[in-house]
Each structure stands twice: as C-alpha cells, then as structure tokens.
Amino acid sequence: MSQKMSIRQSHSDKTGLPVTITKEVNRTDPDQTTFHHKIDELDEHGIISKTIHDHTNPNPARHRSSKKD
C-alpha cells in the first residue's frame, strides 16, 4: 500500500495572499483510503501562516479484482 503527498504554492481567490496547498492520499490501510486536504495562508508580509482549511475524508478502499492468467 502507499502514501502520496503533493504540496504546491498558489494564491487565495478571496484575499490574493500566498497559500500552500497540501494534499495527501493514504492507502496504507487495506480497508480504508484517507484523503487529507490542508491550506495554509501567509500574512500580508509573507511571514506568518495560518491554516484556513483542514479536512480529512476517510473512504472505503476500492479493491481491484485479481487478474486470472
């Protein structure tokens, strides 16, 4: 099973301030896939960040049928 994370820089649509968007997909549990989405926004000086969005969504894992040879 695997765990993948992506981090990218962008700007807030509402404030225009820089944000860091983190997305994580965790498939280490064979019965559940967990998606985590977090957005941190920097202040107007680009120094202090605050979390403006933090959401974790667990979902049942999709099981692929095994291929028969």
mmCIF file as Biopython writes it, N, C-alpha, C and O atoms, coordinates in Angstrom:
data_model
#
loop_
_atom_site.group_PDB
_atom_site.id
_atom_site.type_symbol
_atom_site.label_atom_id
_atom_site.label_alt_id
_atom_site.label_comp_id
_atom_site.label_asym_id
_atom_site.label_entity_id
_atom_site.label_seq_id
_atom_site.pdbx_PDB_ins_code
_atom_site.Cartn_x
_atom_site.Cartn_y
_atom_site.Cartn_z
_atom_site.occupancy
_atom_site.B_iso_or_equiv
_atom_site.auth_seq_id
_atom_site.auth_asym_id
_atom_site.pdbx_PDB_model_num
ATOM 1   N N  . MET A ? 1  ? 0.843   -1.182  0.000   1.0 0.0 1  A 1 
ATOM 2   C CA . MET A ? 1  ? 0.000   0.000   0.000   1.0 0.0 1  A 1 
ATOM 3   C C  . MET A ? 1  ? 0.889   1.246   0.000   1.0 0.0 1  A 1 
ATOM 4   O O  . MET A ? 1  ? 2.095   1.150   0.225   1.0 0.0 1  A 1 
ATOM 5   N N  . SER A ? 2  ? 0.300   2.398   -0.249  1.0 0.0 2  A 1 
ATOM 6   C CA . SER A ? 2  ? 1.130   3.584   -0.444  1.0 0.0 2  A 1 
ATOM 7   C C  . SER A ? 2  ? 0.550   4.820   0.230   1.0 0.0 2  A 1 
ATOM 8   O O  . SER A ? 2  ? -0.594  4.855   0.683   1.0 0.0 2  A 1 
ATOM 9   N N  . GLN A ? 3  ? 1.391   5.807   0.265   1.0 0.0 3  A 1 
ATOM 10  C CA . GLN A ? 3  ? 1.013   7.116   0.785   1.0 0.0 3  A 1 
ATOM 11  C C  . GLN A ? 3  ? 1.639   8.147   -0.143  1.0 0.0 3  A 1 
ATOM 12  O O  . GLN A ? 3  ? 2.848   8.124   -0.372  1.0 0.0 3  A 1 
ATOM 13  N N  . LYS A ? 4  ? 0.818   9.056   -0.680  1.0 0.0 4  A 1 
ATOM 14  C CA . LYS A ? 4  ? 1.307   10.079  -1.601  1.0 0.0 4  A 1 
ATOM 15  C C  . LYS A ? 4  ? 0.946   11.457  -1.071  1.0 0.0 4  A 1 
ATOM 16  O O  . LYS A ? 4  ? -0.134  11.668  -0.518  1.0 0.0 4  A 1 
ATOM 17  N N  . MET A ? 5  ? 1.882   12.398  -1.254  1.0 0.0 5  A 1 
ATOM 18  C CA . MET A ? 5  ? 1.637   13.767  -0.804  1.0 0.0 5  A 1 
ATOM 19  C C  . MET A ? 5  ? 2.086   14.730  -1.897  1.0 0.0 5  A 1 
ATOM 20  O O  . MET A ? 5  ? 3.134   14.543  -2.515  1.0 0.0 5  A 1 
ATOM 21  N N  . SER A ? 6  ? 1.277   15.759  -2.126  1.0 0.0 6  A 1 
ATOM 22  C CA . SER A ? 6  ? 1.684   16.824  -3.040  1.0 0.0 6  A 1 
ATOM 23  C C  . SER A ? 6  ? 1.522   18.161  -2.330  1.0 0.0 6  A 1 
ATOM 24  O O  . SER A ? 6  ? 0.560   18.389  -1.597  1.0 0.0 6  A 1 
ATOM 25  N N  . ILE A ? 7  ? 2.498   19.039  -2.571  1.0 0.0 7  A 1 
ATOM 26  C CA . ILE A ? 7  ? 2.486   20.375  -1.981  1.0 0.0 7  A 1 
ATOM 27  C C  . ILE A ? 7  ? 2.720   21.363  -3.105  1.0 0.0 7  A 1 
ATOM 28  O O  . ILE A ? 7  ? 3.648   21.208  -3.899  1.0 0.0 7  A 1 
ATOM 29  N N  . ARG A ? 8  ? 1.869   22.389  -3.168  1.0 0.0 8  A 1 
ATOM 30  C CA . ARG A ? 8  ? 2.065   23.410  -4.202  1.0 0.0 8  A 1 
ATOM 31  C C  . ARG A ? 8  ? 1.753   24.790  -3.628  1.0 0.0 8  A 1 
ATOM 32  O O  . ARG A ? 8  ? 1.016   24.931  -2.652  1.0 0.0 8  A 1 
ATOM 33  N N  . GLN A ? 9  ? 2.332   25.788  -4.257  1.0 0.0 9  A 1 
ATOM 34  C CA . GLN A ? 9  ? 2.117   27.177  -3.865  1.0 0.0 9  A 1 
ATOM 35  C C  . GLN A ? 9  ? 1.084   27.788  -4.806  1.0 0.0 9  A 1 
ATOM 36  O O  . GLN A ? 9  ? 1.050   27.477  -5.997  1.0 0.0 9  A 1 
ATOM 37  N N  . SER A ? 10 ? 0.249   28.655  -4.261  1.0 0.0 10 A 1 
ATOM 38  C CA . SER A ? 10 ? -0.776  29.319  -5.058  1.0 0.0 10 A 1 
ATOM 39  C C  . SER A ? 10 ? -1.129  30.631  -4.370  1.0 0.0 10 A 1 
ATOM 40  O O  . SER A ? 10 ? -0.400  31.105  -3.498  1.0 0.0 10 A 1 
ATOM 41  N N  . HIS A ? 11 ? -2.253  31.210  -4.773  1.0 0.0 11 A 1 
ATOM 42  C CA . HIS A ? 11 ? -2.775  32.422  -4.139  1.0 0.0 11 A 1 
ATOM 43  C C  . HIS A ? 11 ? -4.251  32.216  -3.832  1.0 0.0 11 A 1 
ATOM 44  O O  . HIS A ? 11 ? -4.970  31.564  -4.590  1.0 0.0 11 A 1 
ATOM 45  N N  . SER A ? 12 ? -4.688  32.773  -2.725  1.0 0.0 12 A 1 
ATOM 46  C CA . SER A ? 12 ? -6.083  32.675  -2.313  1.0 0.0 12 A 1 
ATOM 47  C C  . SER A ? 12 ? -6.968  33.451  -3.284  1.0 0.0 12 A 1 
ATOM 48  O O  . SER A ? 12 ? -6.663  34.586  -3.651  1.0 0.0 12 A 1 
ATOM 49  N N  . ASP A ? 13 ? -8.066  32.822  -3.692  1.0 0.0 13 A 1 
ATOM 50  C CA . ASP A ? 13 ? -9.034  33.511  -4.551  1.0 0.0 13 A 1 
ATOM 51  C C  . ASP A ? 13 ? -9.710  34.661  -3.808  1.0 0.0 13 A 1 
ATOM 52  O O  . ASP A ? 13 ? -10.043 35.681  -4.413  1.0 0.0 13 A 1 
ATOM 53  N N  . LYS A ? 14 ? -9.912  34.501  -2.499  1.0 0.0 14 A 1 
ATOM 54  C CA . LYS A ? 14 ? -10.616 35.521  -1.710  1.0 0.0 14 A 1 
ATOM 55  C C  . LYS A ? 14 ? -9.737  36.711  -1.352  1.0 0.0 14 A 1 
ATOM 56  O O  . LYS A ? 14 ? -10.147 37.863  -1.498  1.0 0.0 14 A 1 
ATOM 57  N N  . THR A ? 15 ? -8.504  36.421  -0.876  1.0 0.0 15 A 1 
ATOM 58  C CA . THR A ? 15 ? -7.658  37.503  -0.355  1.0 0.0 15 A 1 
ATOM 59  C C  . THR A ? 15 ? -6.495  37.862  -1.270  1.0 0.0 15 A 1 
ATOM 60  O O  . THR A ? 15 ? -5.936  38.952  -1.148  1.0 0.0 15 A 1 
ATOM 61  N N  . GLY A ? 16 ? -6.120  36.978  -2.177  1.0 0.0 16 A 1 
ATOM 62  C CA . GLY A ? 16 ? -4.974  37.215  -3.043  1.0 0.0 16 A 1 
ATOM 63  C C  . GLY A ? 16 ? -3.641  36.944  -2.363  1.0 0.0 16 A 1 
ATOM 64  O O  . GLY A ? 16 ? -2.589  37.133  -2.973  1.0 0.0 16 A 1 
ATOM 65  N N  . LEU A ? 17 ? -3.670  36.500  -1.093  1.0 0.0 17 A 1 
ATOM 66  C CA . LEU A ? 17 ? -2.443  36.212  -0.354  1.0 0.0 17 A 1 
ATOM 67  C C  . LEU A ? 17 ? -1.892  34.842  -0.760  1.0 0.0 17 A 1 
ATOM 68  O O  . LEU A ? 17 ? -2.646  33.977  -1.204  1.0 0.0 17 A 1 
ATOM 69  N N  . PRO A ? 18 ? -0.575  34.646  -0.609  1.0 0.0 18 A 1 
ATOM 70  C CA . PRO A ? 18 ? 0.025   33.347  -0.947  1.0 0.0 18 A 1 
ATOM 71  C C  . PRO A ? 18 ? -0.483  32.244  -0.024  1.0 0.0 18 A 1 
ATOM 72  O O  . PRO A ? 18 ? -0.665  32.460  1.174   1.0 0.0 18 A 1 
ATOM 73  N N  . VAL A ? 19 ? -0.709  31.066  -0.588  1.0 0.0 19 A 1 
ATOM 74  C CA . VAL A ? 19 ? -1.133  29.901  0.179   1.0 0.0 19 A 1 
ATOM 75  C C  . VAL A ? 19 ? -0.284  28.696  -0.212  1.0 0.0 19 A 1 
ATOM 76  O O  . VAL A ? 19 ? 0.261   28.624  -1.313  1.0 0.0 19 A 1 
ATOM 77  N N  . THR A ? 20 ? -0.188  27.760  0.718   1.0 0.0 20 A 1 
ATOM 78  C CA . THR A ? 20 ? 0.431   26.469  0.469   1.0 0.0 20 A 1 
ATOM 79  C C  . THR A ? 20 ? -0.664  25.424  0.566   1.0 0.0 20 A 1 
ATOM 80  O O  . THR A ? 20 ? -1.338  25.310  1.590   1.0 0.0 20 A 1 
ATOM 81  N N  . ILE A ? 21 ? -0.840  24.657  -0.512  1.0 0.0 21 A 1 
ATOM 82  C CA . ILE A ? 21 ? -1.882  23.637  -0.565  1.0 0.0 21 A 1 
ATOM 83  C C  . ILE A ? 21 ? -1.218  22.272  -0.443  1.0 0.0 21 A 1 
ATOM 84  O O  . ILE A ? 21 ? -0.348  21.920  -1.240  1.0 0.0 21 A 1 
ATOM 85  N N  . THR A ? 22 ? -1.635  21.512  0.555   1.0 0.0 22 A 1 
ATOM 86  C CA . THR A ? 22 ? -1.096  20.175  0.779   1.0 0.0 22 A 1 
ATOM 87  C C  . THR A ? 22 ? -2.221  19.166  0.595   1.0 0.0 22 A 1 
ATOM 88  O O  . THR A ? 22 ? -3.286  19.284  1.202   1.0 0.0 22 A 1 
ATOM 89  N N  . LYS A ? 23 ? -1.968  18.168  -0.255  1.0 0.0 23 A 1 
ATOM 90  C CA . LYS A ? 23 ? -2.928  17.083  -0.451  1.0 0.0 23 A 1 
ATOM 91  C C  . LYS A ? 23 ? -2.211  15.763  -0.187  1.0 0.0 23 A 1 
ATOM 92  O O  . LYS A ? 23 ? -1.102  15.531  -0.668  1.0 0.0 23 A 1 
ATOM 93  N N  . GLU A ? 24 ? -2.864  14.913  0.581   1.0 0.0 24 A 1 
ATOM 94  C CA . GLU A ? 24 ? -2.265  13.631  0.938   1.0 0.0 24 A 1 
ATOM 95  C C  . GLU A ? 24 ? -3.288  12.522  0.740   1.0 0.0 24 A 1 
ATOM 96  O O  . GLU A ? 24 ? -4.446  12.654  1.137   1.0 0.0 24 A 1 
ATOM 97  N N  . VAL A ? 25 ? -2.856  11.436  0.128   1.0 0.0 25 A 1 
ATOM 98  C CA . VAL A ? 25 ? -3.680  10.247  -0.043  1.0 0.0 25 A 1 
ATOM 99  C C  . VAL A ? 25 ? -2.956  9.112   0.662   1.0 0.0 25 A 1 
ATOM 100 O O  . VAL A ? 25 ? -1.811  8.798   0.335   1.0 0.0 25 A 1 
ATOM 101 N N  . ASN A ? 26 ? -3.622  8.501   1.626   1.0 0.0 26 A 1 
ATOM 102 C CA . ASN A ? 26 ? -3.022  7.436   2.416   1.0 0.0 26 A 1 
ATOM 103 C C  . ASN A ? 26 ? -3.774  6.137   2.139   1.0 0.0 26 A 1 
ATOM 104 O O  . ASN A ? 26 ? -4.955  6.000   2.460   1.0 0.0 26 A 1 
ATOM 105 N N  . ARG A ? 27 ? -3.056  5.184   1.533   1.0 0.0 27 A 1 
ATOM 106 C CA . ARG A ? 27 ? -3.646  3.882   1.222   1.0 0.0 27 A 1 
ATOM 107 C C  . ARG A ? 27 ? -2.964  2.763   2.013   1.0 0.0 27 A 1 
ATOM 108 O O  . ARG A ? 27 ? -2.956  1.615   1.567   1.0 0.0 27 A 1 
ATOM 109 N N  . THR A ? 28 ? -2.396  3.077   3.173   1.0 0.0 28 A 1 
ATOM 110 C CA . THR A ? 28 ? -1.688  2.069   3.955   1.0 0.0 28 A 1 
ATOM 111 C C  . THR A ? 28 ? -2.631  1.083   4.630   1.0 0.0 28 A 1 
ATOM 112 O O  . THR A ? 28 ? -2.231  -0.042  4.929   1.0 0.0 28 A 1 
ATOM 113 N N  . ASP A ? 29 ? -3.864  1.479   4.874   1.0 0.0 29 A 1 
ATOM 114 C CA . ASP A ? 29 ? -4.874  0.588   5.443   1.0 0.0 29 A 1 
ATOM 115 C C  . ASP A ? 29 ? -5.598  -0.089  4.279   1.0 0.0 29 A 1 
ATOM 116 O O  . ASP A ? 29 ? -6.165  0.610   3.439   1.0 0.0 29 A 1 
ATOM 117 N N  . PRO A ? 30 ? -5.602  -1.422  4.197   1.0 0.0 30 A 1 
ATOM 118 C CA . PRO A ? 30 ? -6.232  -2.090  3.055   1.0 0.0 30 A 1 
ATOM 119 C C  . PRO A ? 30 ? -7.750  -1.906  2.986   1.0 0.0 30 A 1 
ATOM 120 O O  . PRO A ? 30 ? -8.351  -2.139  1.937   1.0 0.0 30 A 1 
ATOM 121 N N  . ASP A ? 31 ? -8.374  -1.492  4.086   1.0 0.0 31 A 1 
ATOM 122 C CA . ASP A ? 31 ? -9.825  -1.328  4.103   1.0 0.0 31 A 1 
ATOM 123 C C  . ASP A ? 31 ? -10.289 0.114   3.966   1.0 0.0 31 A 1 
ATOM 124 O O  . ASP A ? 31 ? -11.482 0.366   3.795   1.0 0.0 31 A 1 
ATOM 125 N N  . GLN A ? 32 ? -9.357  1.065   4.039   1.0 0.0 32 A 1 
ATOM 126 C CA . GLN A ? 32 ? -9.750  2.479   4.028   1.0 0.0 32 A 1 
ATOM 127 C C  . GLN A ? 32 ? -8.700  3.328   3.321   1.0 0.0 32 A 1 
ATOM 128 O O  . GLN A ? 32 ? -7.500  3.134   3.509   1.0 0.0 32 A 1 
ATOM 129 N N  . THR A ? 33 ? -9.162  4.265   2.511   1.0 0.0 33 A 1 
ATOM 130 C CA . THR A ? 33 ? -8.304  5.264   1.881   1.0 0.0 33 A 1 
ATOM 131 C C  . THR A ? 33 ? -8.639  6.609   2.506   1.0 0.0 33 A 1 
ATOM 132 O O  . THR A ? 33 ? -9.805  7.002   2.549   1.0 0.0 33 A 1 
ATOM 133 N N  . THR A ? 34 ? -7.625  7.316   2.991   1.0 0.0 34 A 1 
ATOM 134 C CA . THR A ? 34 ? -7.834  8.599   3.659   1.0 0.0 34 A 1 
ATOM 135 C C  . THR A ? 34 ? -7.268  9.723   2.802   1.0 0.0 34 A 1 
ATOM 136 O O  . THR A ? 34 ? -6.108  9.682   2.392   1.0 0.0 34 A 1 
ATOM 137 N N  . PHE A ? 35 ? -8.106  10.735  2.535   1.0 0.0 35 A 1 
ATOM 138 C CA . PHE A ? 35 ? -7.696  11.927  1.800   1.0 0.0 35 A 1 
ATOM 139 C C  . PHE A ? 35 ? -7.601  13.084  2.795   1.0 0.0 35 A 1 
ATOM 140 O O  . PHE A ? 35 ? -8.530  13.323  3.566   1.0 0.0 35 A 1 
ATOM 141 N N  . HIS A ? 36 ? -6.478  13.797  2.775   1.0 0.0 36 A 1 
ATOM 142 C CA . HIS A ? 36 ? -6.279  14.942  3.666   1.0 0.0 36 A 1 
ATOM 143 C C  . HIS A ? 36 ? -5.949  16.157  2.807   1.0 0.0 36 A 1 
ATOM 144 O O  . HIS A ? 36 ? -5.053  16.105  1.965   1.0 0.0 36 A 1 
ATOM 145 N N  . HIS A ? 37 ? -6.675  17.251  3.023   1.0 0.0 37 A 1 
ATOM 146 C CA . HIS A ? 37 ? -6.501  18.484  2.253   1.0 0.0 37 A 1 
ATOM 147 C C  . HIS A ? 37 ? -6.323  19.622  3.244   1.0 0.0 37 A 1 
ATOM 148 O O  . HIS A ? 37 ? -7.156  19.824  4.127   1.0 0.0 37 A 1 
ATOM 149 N N  . LYS A ? 38 ? -5.215  20.374  3.090   1.0 0.0 38 A 1 
ATOM 150 C CA . LYS A ? 38 ? -4.915  21.461  4.027   1.0 0.0 38 A 1 
ATOM 151 C C  . LYS A ? 38 ? -4.429  22.671  3.250   1.0 0.0 38 A 1 
ATOM 152 O O  . LYS A ? 38 ? -3.641  22.540  2.313   1.0 0.0 38 A 1 
ATOM 153 N N  . ILE A ? 39 ? -4.900  23.849  3.640   1.0 0.0 39 A 1 
ATOM 154 C CA . ILE A ? 39 ? -4.468  25.100  3.020   1.0 0.0 39 A 1 
ATOM 155 C C  . ILE A ? 39 ? -3.975  26.035  4.121   1.0 0.0 39 A 1 
ATOM 156 O O  . ILE A ? 39 ? -4.709  26.366  5.052   1.0 0.0 39 A 1 
ATOM 157 N N  . ASP A ? 40 ? -2.709  26.455  3.992   1.0 0.0 40 A 1 
ATOM 158 C CA . ASP A ? 40 ? -2.108  27.425  4.903   1.0 0.0 40 A 1 
ATOM 159 C C  . ASP A ? 40 ? -1.912  28.726  4.140   1.0 0.0 40 A 1 
ATOM 160 O O  . ASP A ? 40 ? -1.389  28.727  3.025   1.0 0.0 40 A 1 
ATOM 161 N N  . GLU A ? 41 ? -2.335  29.841  4.747   1.0 0.0 41 A 1 
ATOM 162 C CA . GLU A ? 41 ? -2.234  31.157  4.114   1.0 0.0 41 A 1 
ATOM 163 C C  . GLU A ? 41 ? -1.204  32.000  4.858   1.0 0.0 41 A 1 
ATOM 164 O O  . GLU A ? 41 ? -1.204  32.055  6.087   1.0 0.0 41 A 1 
ATOM 165 N N  . LEU A ? 42 ? -0.325  32.659  4.097   1.0 0.0 42 A 1 
ATOM 166 C CA . LEU A ? 42 ? 0.654   33.571  4.692   1.0 0.0 42 A 1 
ATOM 167 C C  . LEU A ? 42 ? 0.018   34.939  4.904   1.0 0.0 42 A 1 
ATOM 168 O O  . LEU A ? 42 ? -0.914  35.314  4.193   1.0 0.0 42 A 1 
ATOM 169 N N  . ASP A ? 43 ? 0.526   35.680  5.884   1.0 0.0 43 A 1 
ATOM 170 C CA . ASP A ? 43 ? 0.009   37.025  6.105   1.0 0.0 43 A 1 
ATOM 171 C C  . ASP A ? 43 ? 0.505   37.959  4.998   1.0 0.0 43 A 1 
ATOM 172 O O  . ASP A ? 43 ? 1.239   37.537  4.104   1.0 0.0 43 A 1 
ATOM 173 N N  . GLU A ? 44 ? 0.101   39.223  5.065   1.0 0.0 44 A 1 
ATOM 174 C CA . GLU A ? 44 ? 0.430   40.188  4.004   1.0 0.0 44 A 1 
ATOM 175 C C  . GLU A ? 44 ? 1.931   40.439  3.873   1.0 0.0 44 A 1 
ATOM 176 O O  . GLU A ? 44 ? 2.382   40.964  2.855   1.0 0.0 44 A 1 
ATOM 177 N N  . HIS A ? 45 ? 2.712   40.067  4.900   1.0 0.0 45 A 1 
ATOM 178 C CA . HIS A ? 45 ? 4.166   40.226  4.856   1.0 0.0 45 A 1 
ATOM 179 C C  . HIS A ? 45 ? 4.858   38.940  4.406   1.0 0.0 45 A 1 
ATOM 180 O O  . HIS A ? 45 ? 6.074   38.919  4.221   1.0 0.0 45 A 1 
ATOM 181 N N  . GLY A ? 46 ? 4.072   37.857  4.228   1.0 0.0 46 A 1 
ATOM 182 C CA . GLY A ? 46 ? 4.635   36.579  3.813   1.0 0.0 46 A 1 
ATOM 183 C C  . GLY A ? 46 ? 5.424   35.877  4.894   1.0 0.0 46 A 1 
ATOM 184 O O  . GLY A ? 46 ? 6.306   35.072  4.593   1.0 0.0 46 A 1 
ATOM 185 N N  . ILE A ? 47 ? 5.123   36.167  6.148   1.0 0.0 47 A 1 
ATOM 186 C CA . ILE A ? 47 ? 5.916   35.632  7.256   1.0 0.0 47 A 1 
ATOM 187 C C  . ILE A ? 47 ? 5.154   34.576  8.055   1.0 0.0 47 A 1 
ATOM 188 O O  . ILE A ? 47 ? 5.626   33.449  8.201   1.0 0.0 47 A 1 
ATOM 189 N N  . ILE A ? 48 ? 4.001   34.930  8.564   1.0 0.0 48 A 1 
ATOM 190 C CA . ILE A ? 48 ? 3.258   34.048  9.464   1.0 0.0 48 A 1 
ATOM 191 C C  . ILE A ? 48 ? 2.145   33.366  8.684   1.0 0.0 48 A 1 
ATOM 192 O O  . ILE A ? 48 ? 1.390   34.008  7.953   1.0 0.0 48 A 1 
ATOM 193 N N  . SER A ? 49 ? 2.059   32.042  8.857   1.0 0.0 49 A 1 
ATOM 194 C CA . SER A ? 49 ? 0.988   31.321  8.167   1.0 0.0 49 A 1 
ATOM 195 C C  . SER A ? 49 ? -0.091  30.909  9.162   1.0 0.0 49 A 1 
ATOM 196 O O  . SER A ? 49 ? 0.169   30.722  10.351  1.0 0.0 49 A 1 
ATOM 197 N N  . LYS A ? 50 ? -1.297  30.774  8.649   1.0 0.0 50 A 1 
ATOM 198 C CA . LYS A ? 50 ? -2.402  30.250  9.443   1.0 0.0 50 A 1 
ATOM 199 C C  . LYS A ? 50 ? -3.158  29.262  8.570   1.0 0.0 50 A 1 
ATOM 200 O O  . LYS A ? 50 ? -3.253  29.442  7.356   1.0 0.0 50 A 1 
ATOM 201 N N  . THR A ? 51 ? -3.692  28.228  9.186   1.0 0.0 51 A 1 
ATOM 202 C CA . THR A ? 51 ? -4.451  27.219  8.460   1.0 0.0 51 A 1 
ATOM 203 C C  . THR A ? 51 ? -5.860  27.750  8.233   1.0 0.0 51 A 1 
ATOM 204 O O  . THR A ? 51 ? -6.577  28.068  9.181   1.0 0.0 51 A 1 
ATOM 205 N N  . ILE A ? 52 ? -6.249  27.841  6.956   1.0 0.0 52 A 1 
ATOM 206 C CA . ILE A ? 52 ? -7.595  28.332  6.644   1.0 0.0 52 A 1 
ATOM 207 C C  . ILE A ? 52 ? -8.516  27.197  6.209   1.0 0.0 52 A 1 
ATOM 208 O O  . ILE A ? 52 ? -9.730  27.379  6.109   1.0 0.0 52 A 1 
ATOM 209 N N  . HIS A ? 53 ? -7.934  26.022  5.950   1.0 0.0 53 A 1 
ATOM 210 C CA . HIS A ? 53 ? -8.745  24.861  5.588   1.0 0.0 53 A 1 
ATOM 211 C C  . HIS A ? 53 ? -7.977  23.613  5.983   1.0 0.0 53 A 1 
ATOM 212 O O  . HIS A ? 53 ? -6.792  23.495  5.674   1.0 0.0 53 A 1 
ATOM 213 N N  . ASP A ? 54 ? -8.630  22.683  6.660   1.0 0.0 54 A 1 
ATOM 214 C CA . ASP A ? 54 ? -8.009  21.417  7.054   1.0 0.0 54 A 1 
ATOM 215 C C  . ASP A ? 54 ? -9.112  20.371  7.119   1.0 0.0 54 A 1 
ATOM 216 O O  . ASP A ? 54 ? -9.963  20.400  8.008   1.0 0.0 54 A 1 
ATOM 217 N N  . HIS A ? 55 ? -9.086  19.448  6.168   1.0 0.0 55 A 1 
ATOM 218 C CA . HIS A ? 55 ? -10.167 18.478  6.073   1.0 0.0 55 A 1 
ATOM 219 C C  . HIS A ? 55 ? -9.598  17.094  5.792   1.0 0.0 55 A 1 
ATOM 220 O O  . HIS A ? 55 ? -8.750  16.935  4.914   1.0 0.0 55 A 1 
ATOM 221 N N  . THR A ? 56 ? -10.058 16.100  6.529   1.0 0.0 56 A 1 
ATOM 222 C CA . THR A ? 56 ? -9.681  14.707  6.297   1.0 0.0 56 A 1 
ATOM 223 C C  . THR A ? 56 ? -10.943 13.930  5.993   1.0 0.0 56 A 1 
ATOM 224 O O  . THR A ? 56 ? -11.940 14.025  6.709   1.0 0.0 56 A 1 
ATOM 225 N N  . ASN A ? 57 ? -10.884 13.151  4.909   1.0 0.0 57 A 1 
ATOM 226 C CA . ASN A ? 57 ? -12.045 12.405  4.459   1.0 0.0 57 A 1 
ATOM 227 C C  . ASN A ? 57 ? -11.675 10.926  4.305   1.0 0.0 57 A 1 
ATOM 228 O O  . ASN A ? 57 ? -10.986 10.563  3.352   1.0 0.0 57 A 1 
ATOM 229 N N  . PRO A ? 58 ? -12.124 10.065  5.233   1.0 0.0 58 A 1 
ATOM 230 C CA . PRO A ? 58 ? -11.868 8.633   5.083   1.0 0.0 58 A 1 
ATOM 231 C C  . PRO A ? 58 ? -12.920 8.003   4.157   1.0 0.0 58 A 1 
ATOM 232 O O  . PRO A ? 58 ? -14.104 8.327   4.233   1.0 0.0 58 A 1 
ATOM 233 N N  . ASN A ? 59 ? -12.470 7.113   3.299   1.0 0.0 59 A 1 
ATOM 234 C CA . ASN A ? 59 ? -13.359 6.415   2.369   1.0 0.0 59 A 1 
ATOM 235 C C  . ASN A ? 59 ? -13.034 4.932   2.375   1.0 0.0 59 A 1 
ATOM 236 O O  . ASN A ? 59 ? -11.891 4.548   2.626   1.0 0.0 59 A 1 
ATOM 237 N N  . PRO A ? 60 ? -14.028 4.093   2.101   1.0 0.0 60 A 1 
ATOM 238 C CA . PRO A ? 60 ? -13.719 2.669   1.971   1.0 0.0 60 A 1 
ATOM 239 C C  . PRO A ? 60 ? -12.737 2.466   0.816   1.0 0.0 60 A 1 
ATOM 240 O O  . PRO A ? 60 ? -12.842 3.121   -0.221  1.0 0.0 60 A 1 
ATOM 241 N N  . ALA A ? 61 ? -11.796 1.564   1.005   1.0 0.0 61 A 1 
ATOM 242 C CA . ALA A ? 61 ? -10.812 1.289   -0.051  1.0 0.0 61 A 1 
ATOM 243 C C  . ALA A ? 61 ? -11.482 0.569   -1.205  1.0 0.0 61 A 1 
ATOM 244 O O  . ALA A ? 61 ? -12.378 -0.253  -1.009  1.0 0.0 61 A 1 
ATOM 245 N N  . ARG A ? 62 ? -11.036 0.889   -2.408  1.0 0.0 62 A 1 
ATOM 246 C CA . ARG A ? 62 ? -11.523 0.171   -3.584  1.0 0.0 62 A 1 
ATOM 247 C C  . ARG A ? 62 ? -10.615 -1.039  -3.789  1.0 0.0 62 A 1 
ATOM 248 O O  . ARG A ? 62 ? -9.392  -0.917  -3.860  1.0 0.0 62 A 1 
ATOM 249 N N  . HIS A ? 63 ? -11.225 -2.172  -3.881  1.0 0.0 63 A 1 
ATOM 250 C CA . HIS A ? 63 ? -10.450 -3.400  -4.087  1.0 0.0 63 A 1 
ATOM 251 C C  . HIS A ? 63 ? -10.589 -3.823  -5.534  1.0 0.0 63 A 1 
ATOM 252 O O  . HIS A ? 63 ? -11.693 -4.015  -6.043  1.0 0.0 63 A 1 
ATOM 253 N N  . ARG A ? 64 ? -9.446  -3.965  -6.187  1.0 0.0 64 A 1 
ATOM 254 C CA . ARG A ? 64 ? -9.450  -4.447  -7.556  1.0 0.0 64 A 1 
ATOM 255 C C  . ARG A ? 64 ? -9.542  -5.954  -7.556  1.0 0.0 64 A 1 
ATOM 256 O O  . ARG A ? 64 ? -8.951  -6.632  -6.715  1.0 0.0 64 A 1 
ATOM 257 N N  . SER A ? 65 ? -10.281 -6.458  -8.496  1.0 0.0 65 A 1 
ATOM 258 C CA . SER A ? 65 ? -10.352 -7.904  -8.590  1.0 0.0 65 A 1 
ATOM 259 C C  . SER A ? 65 ? -9.018  -8.430  -9.109  1.0 0.0 65 A 1 
ATOM 260 O O  . SER A ? 65 ? -8.374  -7.791  -9.942  1.0 0.0 65 A 1 
ATOM 261 N N  . SER A ? 66 ? -8.612  -9.579  -8.623  1.0 0.0 66 A 1 
ATOM 262 C CA . SER A ? 66 ? -7.328  -10.129 -9.061  1.0 0.0 66 A 1 
ATOM 263 C C  . SER A ? 66 ? -7.444  -10.651 -10.494 1.0 0.0 66 A 1 
ATOM 264 O O  . SER A ? 66 ? -8.469  -11.202 -10.897 1.0 0.0 66 A 1 
ATOM 265 N N  . LYS A ? 67 ? -6.362  -10.460 -11.246 1.0 0.0 67 A 1 
ATOM 266 C CA . LYS A ? 67 ? -6.349  -10.911 -12.638 1.0 0.0 67 A 1 
ATOM 267 C C  . LYS A ? 67 ? -6.046  -12.405 -12.676 1.0 0.0 67 A 1 
ATOM 268 O O  . LYS A ? 67 ? -5.186  -12.906 -11.951 1.0 0.0 67 A 1 
ATOM 269 N N  . LYS A ? 68 ? -6.762  -13.083 -13.522 1.0 0.0 68 A 1 
ATOM 270 C CA . LYS A ? 68 ? -6.521  -14.525 -13.677 1.0 0.0 68 A 1 
ATOM 271 C C  . LYS A ? 68 ? -5.720  -14.739 -14.940 1.0 0.0 68 A 1 
ATOM 272 O O  . LYS A ? 68 ? -6.011  -14.156 -15.985 1.0 0.0 68 A 1 
ATOM 273 N N  . ASP A ? 69 ? -4.707  -15.584 -14.835 1.0 0.0 69 A 1 
ATOM 274 C CA . ASP A ? 69 ? -3.870  -15.870 -16.008 1.0 0.0 69 A 1 
ATOM 275 C C  . ASP A ? 69 ? -4.424  -16.988 -16.844 1.0 0.0 69 A 1 
ATOM 276 O O  . ASP A ? 69 ? -3.835  -17.347 -17.864 1.0 0.0 69 A 1 
#
